[in-house]
Amino acid sequence: MSAHGRTIGDHAGTAGVMALCLGLSVGVQCALLASPLLTMHVFDGVLQSRNDDTLLALTVGFVLMVSLGGLLRYLRARLVATATESAGMRLQSGALGASVRGAMAGDRARGLAALGDVSEVRRMLGGAVASDLLDLLTVPAAIAFLFLLHPIYGWTAVGGCVLLALLGALADRTTRALVRSAMSEQARSTAALTGRLRGRDMLHGLGMLRATLQRWRPEGQRAIELGDAAQRRARAIQGLASFTGLMLQMVMVTIGAWLVARQEASTGSLLAATMLAGMAAAPVSRVVATWRDWAFGVAAWRRLTGFIATNAPPPWLPHDAEAPAGLHVANLTVTTPDGTRTLVRALDLAVAPGSVLGVRGPNGAGKSTLLRALLGICAVRDGERRLDGHDLRMPGLRNAAVGYLPQGAQLLHGSVLDNIRRFGDGDAASAVAAARRVGAHDAIGRLPRGYDTPAGSQSGLSGGQRQLVALARAFHGAPRLLVLDEPEAGLDAASIALLHAAVANARDAGAVIILVTHDPAEWAGLATEWLDLAADGAWHLTPAAKAGDRP
Ligand SMILES: Nc1ncnc2c1ncn2[C@@H]1O[C@H](COP(=O)(O)OP(=O)(O)OP(=O)(O)O)[C@@H](O)[C@H]1O
């Protein structure tokens, strides 16, 4: 199904669920309103006529209506829970994708904060907020009923509900700015702490943990203080709101007694009016009471949707059937992630299947960033990059046809086997074959749990072992494009020799290979062409036969 079709389907499904929730809520309101109606009949009819049969019939009716109301309320709660759960999941997957894209563009902190925002929105959706909102339907129904009993009852209830709504607005007005600063301060301090704690070896190795935490403490403290201040103000107003709800019922009793004394209303209507006033005020009080969840949740939702829209996946170019086989790069301009400096200007490149392009240049010239730009995992100012005519930014294409070895291996939480087969369902044999291809199989065999050894950041793998596992992951599935960032880093001489053989085999099998190296002599026998990057964005291509000629 197309993305567009899915969107229409989603909207139709959401509209259907909302209509059903509304229908169930109307049913709940009818059942609720039956109680004051029956109470009025008991007082005004049965107490006068002393008819036991009528009393029994009214009691049965009352029990039935209350049970029906309970059942409908239960069904609505289930429906709301399912709908909010799936909305939360959709939001989470959108936020995850946007966080990864944001991190690629150099904004890791915002990505982390977005995941915090997802929790905030889910807390709002998962709480009683949706049910409270639907219960607001009771307010007009109860007030209409009160007007039928006597206009004074109706106007008193309107006055009480307006007062409650004003208190809600006051809570919003007096705490909104505080809540906003508390939330952004919290997001900033969490991101700052996470960033500081990432380099755990260095923090402990240089005894810097204490100083780092001390520097962070004022930021964390400020976020907590702002949050507490907002909570305190909101709680004071909530207290006022519950008091107003009680007052409304008491005022209703007094007005009812006055109307009964003037024979303008019956005793039964007094009781019904008191119950109805409580029913009208309760949902408004609850909305005021859960205001904090609302305010935080809605603010988080606004930030999230903005963040997801800013980090939306780029529109992919259509397949170019005319394009020659291999990697084609046209007019690609790569900048630093923050966009302040051009690293590679207007690069044109054609690497045929069965070729090895070596990339070299001084530290910081932009070699790693260029590889990321080729794979479409960092923003570029201009240009296209295609593999066999397909836009390389398509994640499906990269998963199926690309092998990538980033700088620093970057193994993920999971076993060595999981990492090599990229967390897919592929059989273990394919992972073992990839490990054999790059000469990693024996090294993995010597690990305490072999292919089941944990490989994430907390694992005990050495730098070289991590590099071998990452190489096996890159070569897994015989990719058509291999992008290797300093593949020889951390490897001993024997492993480097096996790596050369793996690259030669992949080249002979028709793969396109791009590799960054600081040791061009190491790859002199394999590279078919060299791309030299200068510090000012200039670049130069040299056929391997003339590899010694630097620009
Ligand atoms: N998040 C960022 N914000 C701003 N500049 C960045 C960011 N990340 C990297 N850079 C800059 O981009 C430039 C290119 O970095 P890159 O890692 O691509 O260089 P490199 O040629 O691979 O370097 P090395 O040989 O040291 O690995 C560097 O000058 C670096 O300072």
The ligand as an SDF file (V2000), in Angstrom:
LIG
                    3D

 31 33  0  0  0  0  0  0  0  0999 V2000
   28.7730   18.0220   14.5330 N   0  0  0  0  0  0  0  0  0  0  0  0
   29.6730   18.7800   13.8970 C   0  0  0  0  0  0  0  0  0  0  0  0
   29.5510   20.1160   13.8620 N   0  0  0  0  0  0  0  0  0  0  0  0
   30.4600   20.8800   13.2170 C   0  0  0  0  0  0  0  0  0  0  0  0
   31.5340   20.3730   12.5650 N   0  0  0  0  0  0  0  0  0  0  0  0
   31.6990   19.0450   12.5740 C   0  0  0  0  0  0  0  0  0  0  0  0
   30.7920   18.1780   13.2350 C   0  0  0  0  0  0  0  0  0  0  0  0
   31.2150   16.9060   13.0570 N   0  0  0  0  0  0  0  0  0  0  0  0
   32.3440   16.9880   12.3210 C   0  0  0  0  0  0  0  0  0  0  0  0
   32.6360   18.2600   12.0320 N   0  0  0  0  0  0  0  0  0  0  0  0
   33.7800   18.7780   11.2600 C   0  0  0  0  0  0  0  0  0  0  0  0
   33.7230   18.2280    9.9760 O   0  0  0  0  0  0  0  0  0  0  0  0
   35.0380   18.0830    9.4940 C   0  0  0  0  0  0  0  0  0  0  0  0
   35.1700   16.7530    8.7900 C   0  0  0  0  0  0  0  0  0  0  0  0
   35.1170   15.7070    9.7350 O   0  0  0  0  0  0  0  0  0  0  0  0
   35.4150   14.2090    9.2640 P   0  0  0  0  0  0  0  0  0  0  0  0
   35.2630   13.3160   10.4340 O   0  0  0  0  0  0  0  0  0  0  0  0
   34.6190   13.9290    8.0580 O   0  0  0  0  0  0  0  0  0  0  0  0
   36.9440   14.3450    8.8540 O   0  0  0  0  0  0  0  0  0  0  0  0
   37.9490   13.2060    8.3920 P   0  0  0  0  0  0  0  0  0  0  0  0
   38.5940   13.6840    7.1440 O   0  0  0  0  0  0  0  0  0  0  0  0
   37.2780   11.8820    8.3290 O   0  0  0  0  0  0  0  0  0  0  0  0
   38.9530   13.2770    9.5960 O   0  0  0  0  0  0  0  0  0  0  0  0
   39.8990   12.1080   10.2410 P   0  0  0  0  0  0  0  0  0  0  0  0
   40.9290   11.7860    9.2100 O   0  0  0  0  0  0  0  0  0  0  0  0
   40.4960   12.8130   11.4070 O   0  0  0  0  0  0  0  0  0  0  0  0
   39.0330   10.9740   10.5960 O   0  0  0  0  0  0  0  0  0  0  0  0
   35.9830   18.2600   10.6780 C   0  0  0  0  0  0  0  0  0  0  0  0
   36.6490   19.4890   10.5070 O   0  0  0  0  0  0  0  0  0  0  0  0
   35.0890   18.3170   11.8650 C   0  0  0  0  0  0  0  0  0  0  0  0
   35.5560   19.2580   12.7810 O   0  0  0  0  0  0  0  0  0  0  0  0
  1  2  1  0
  2  3  1  0
  2  7  2  0
  3  4  2  0
  4  5  1  0
  5  6  2  0
  6  7  1  0
  6 10  1  0
  7  8  1  0
  8  9  2  0
  9 10  1  0
 10 11  1  0
 11 12  1  0
 11 30  1  0
 12 13  1  0
 13 14  1  0
 13 28  1  0
 14 15  1  0
 15 16  1  0
 16 17  2  0
 16 18  1  0
 16 19  1  0
 19 20  1  0
 20 21  2  0
 20 22  1  0
 20 23  1  0
 23 24  1  0
 24 25  2  0
 24 26  1  0
 24 27  1  0
 28 29  1  0
 28 30  1  0
 30 31  1  0
M  END
$$$$
